[in-house]
Amino acid sequence: MNHRSADRAYAEIRGLILSGEAPPGAPLREEALAAMVGVSRTPIREALRRLESEYYVARTPAGRLVVAHWDADDVAELFAMRAMLEG
């Protein structure tokens, strides 16, 4: 697999999530993402696995991937853990 394609796919999908263009709960379909990024589905799969491991993407009980939803408690807990690790 071309890692450059996977890195590009990762950056573009992450950008969609961070910009709010792909809001929490939005489905992430490999075919649509591949067409949008201009790569095959293989780099998209790799990018989605990476995003899932970083909690940008969540898997539904049915196995579909969606943009993760973070509430205020999740964000507060994340910052508390980060403060403990960096402090």
N, C-alpha and C positions, 0 to 999 in steps of 0.2 A: 504494500500500500504506500502511496505517496504521502509522507507525513506533512508535507507542505500543504496539500489539499485538506487534510484533516485539521491542521492548524488554522487555515483560512476559514473553514467551515465553523470551527469552534469560535473564532473571533467574531464572525458575522452573526451567529446564533446568539452568542452571549451579548453582543451589542443590541440585538432586537429585544432581549429580555431586560437589559439594564435601561434602555431608552423608554421602556413601557410599550413599545410597538407590539410586543408579544406579552400581554398582561397575564397576571397569575391565573392559572386554570386553563389557559389557552392550549389547545392540543398542538403537539409538534409531530407533524407527519413527514416521514423520511422523503417521500416522493416530492412533496411541495418544497421542502427545504433544499433538496438536491437541485431542483429546477431554479430556485431563487439564487442559490450560491453558484451554480454552474459547475457542479461536481457530481460524481456518481453517488449512489447511496452508501457505499462503503466508508468514505471519509465522514459522511453525515453520521453514520452509526458510531464511529469512533468519537466524534465530537460530542454526541449525545451521551455516550458512556462517561466521558470526562465531565460534562456538565452535571450529570446525575451524581457523580462522586463528589462534586463540589456543591451539591444541593441547590443548583439553579433549576434543575429539572427533577420532577418526581414521577414515580410510576403509580398509576391507578391500580386498584384491585384487579381490574380487567387486563392489566399489563400494558396499557397505553401510556405514552409519555406526555406530560403536560408541564407547563411552566409552574414551578413551585410557588406556593403561597406562604408568605411569611407574615405573621401577625406581630403586634408590638411586643408580646412576651418573648417570641422567638428572637427578635432583634436585641432585646434587653439581655437575654441569656447569652447570646453570642458576644456582645460587648463585655459582659461580666467575665466570661471565659477568656476572652482575649486579654483583658486587663490582668487577670491572674497569671496568664502565660508570659506576658511581656513585662509584668511588674516585677 
